[in-house]
Amino acid sequence: MRGETEQLLKIRLQCHDQTAKVWIASENGWECAAEEISLLPYTTEEAGGFVGCTIGMYASSNGMESKNHADFAWFTCSSRN
């Protein structure tokens, strides 16, 4: 059961070539939260070697200690040409 401060957040990541956009679902539909995010730091050439999996989900507290958590209920990936 979810607590009073917990909520479900839907996020869409849209990638094209080496840039990404992040969309967040709201009551008004999908809203762009960030765009023109460079994905170059995650390439083998820029990282200086193998970087492993290049798609997935994770949560970060930006290096700070945190008691927060993130639960991922599902993940979908589609390719549109």
C-alpha positions in Angstrom: 0.0 0.0 0.0 1.3 3.5 -0.9 1.8 6.1 1.8 0.3 9.6 1.7 3.5 11.1 0.2 4.1 8.4 -2.4 2.9 8.7 -5.9 3.3 7.0 -9.3 5.3 8.9 -11.8 5.4 8.0 -15.5 8.5 9.0 -17.4 9.2 8.7 -21.2 12.7 8.9 -22.6 12.9 9.7 -26.3 16.3 9.2 -27.9 17.4 10.1 -31.4 21.0 9.7 -32.6 23.1 10.9 -29.6 20.6 13.1 -27.8 17.6 12.5 -25.6 14.4 14.2 -24.3 12.6 13.4 -21.0 8.9 13.5 -20.8 6.8 13.3 -17.7 3.1 12.4 -17.6 0.7 15.0 -16.1 -3.0 15.5 -15.9 -2.6 17.5 -19.2 -0.8 14.8 -21.0 3.0 14.4 -21.6 5.1 17.4 -20.8 8.8 17.8 -21.8 11.0 18.1 -18.7 14.4 18.2 -20.4 15.7 18.1 -24.0 18.9 18.1 -25.9 20.6 15.8 -23.3 23.8 14.6 -24.8 24.3 10.8 -24.7 27.9 11.0 -25.9 29.4 10.5 -22.4 27.8 7.0 -22.5 29.5 5.9 -25.7 32.4 3.6 -25.8 34.6 6.2 -27.6 33.9 9.0 -25.0 34.0 6.7 -21.9 37.3 5.2 -23.1 36.1 1.6 -23.2 33.2 -0.8 -22.9 30.2 0.8 -21.1 28.0 -2.3 -20.9 24.2 -1.9 -21.1 23.1 1.3 -22.6 19.4 1.2 -21.8 17.8 0.6 -18.4 16.4 2.3 -15.4 18.1 3.5 -12.2 17.5 6.0 -9.5 20.0 8.5 -8.1 20.3 10.8 -5.1 23.0 12.7 -6.9 25.8 11.5 -4.6 23.9 12.4 -1.4 22.9 9.9 1.2 19.1 9.3 1.0 16.4 7.2 2.6 14.2 7.6 -0.5 13.6 4.7 -2.9 12.2 4.1 -6.3 10.1 1.1 -7.4 9.9 0.4 -11.1 6.8 -1.5 -12.0 7.5 -1.9 -15.7 9.8 -0.9 -18.5 9.0 -0.8 -22.2 11.2 -0.1 -25.2 10.1 0.6 -28.7 11.8 1.7 -31.9 10.1 4.1 -34.2 11.8 4.8 -37.5 
